[in-house]
Amino acid sequence: MRWRRRQCVWAVAIALGLGLAAAPKRTSGQDKPHVVSLDELHKDAARPAQSRQANEAAVRELLSSDAGQQALKSAKVDYQRVDKAIGQLSDEDLAKVADRSRQAESDFAAGGFKSTLIIAIVLIVVLIVVLSLVF
């Protein structure tokens, strides 16, 4: 009986040994080439932060211009409060306000707007910033 048990244990051990030897070799995930490189993943991860910074800069550039400062003074709005509110906007709202700010800047630079019209646009931008934070 003991001898038979020993034969079974050896048979199972040999079968497992042969099974492991015949099993396909697995390579680690780092040995295989990736479809997307690590650099591309880093760039994609950084892209939203970069676009947000660019959008914030566009709005702040409009508000810090002479016409923007004049508009803020005439509306009796503190630039620091508006600047702080810009940082609290959602990415979507910020993108909309930044597009309007860029369009106003380019139209003003091309001579399409007078100073009073740019002041009105700055006030609209400030209103959008305040309303988007309230709602």
CORQUI-V888909 format. One record per residue. N is the residue number from 0. RES is the residue in one small letter. D_FIRST is the distance of its C-alpha to the first C-alpha in whole Angstrom. Layout:
<<N/RES/D_FIRST> <N/RES/D_FIRST>>
This chain:
<<0/m/0> <1/r/4> <2/w/5> <3/r/5> <4/r/6> <5/r/9> <6/q/10> <7/c/11> <8/v/13> <9/w/14> <10/a/15> <11/v/17> <12/a/19> <13/i/20> <14/a/21> <15/l/23> <16/g/24> <17/l/26> <18/g/27> <19/l/29> <20/a/30> <21/a/32> <22/a/33> <23/p/37> <24/k/38> <25/r/40> <26/t/43> <27/s/45> <28/g/48> <29/q/50> <30/d/49> <31/k/51> <32/p/54> <33/h/56> <34/v/58> <35/v/60> <36/s/61> <37/l/61> <38/d/64> <39/e/65> <40/l/63> <41/h/65> <42/k/68> <43/d/67> <44/a/66> <45/a/70> <46/r/72> <47/p/72> <48/a/73> <49/q/76> <50/s/77> <51/r/78> <52/q/80> <53/a/82> <54/n/83> <55/e/83> <56/a/86> <57/a/88> <58/v/88> <59/r/89> <60/e/91> <61/l/93> <62/l/94> <63/s/95> <64/s/98> <65/d/101> <66/a/101> <67/g/98> <68/q/99> <69/q/103> <70/a/101> <71/l/99> <72/k/102> <73/s/104> <74/a/101> <75/k/101> <76/v/97> <77/d/95> <78/y/94> <79/q/91> <80/r/90> <81/v/90> <82/d/88> <83/k/85> <84/a/85> <85/i/84> <86/g/81> <87/q/80> <88/l/80> <89/s/78> <90/d/77> <91/e/78> <92/d/81> <93/l/82> <94/a/82> <95/k/84> <96/v/87> <97/a/86> <98/d/87> <99/r/90> <100/s/91> <101/r/91> <102/q/93> <103/a/95> <104/e/95> <105/s/96> <106/d/98> <107/f/100> <108/a/100> <109/a/101> <110/g/104> <111/g/103> <112/f/103> <113/k/106> <114/s/105> <115/t/106> <116/l/103> <117/i/101> <118/i/101> <119/a/101> <120/i/97> <121/v/96> <122/l/97> <123/i/95> <124/v/92> <125/v/92> <126/l/92> <127/i/89> <128/v/87> <129/v/89> <130/l/88> <131/s/84> <132/l/84> <133/v/85> <134/f/83>>
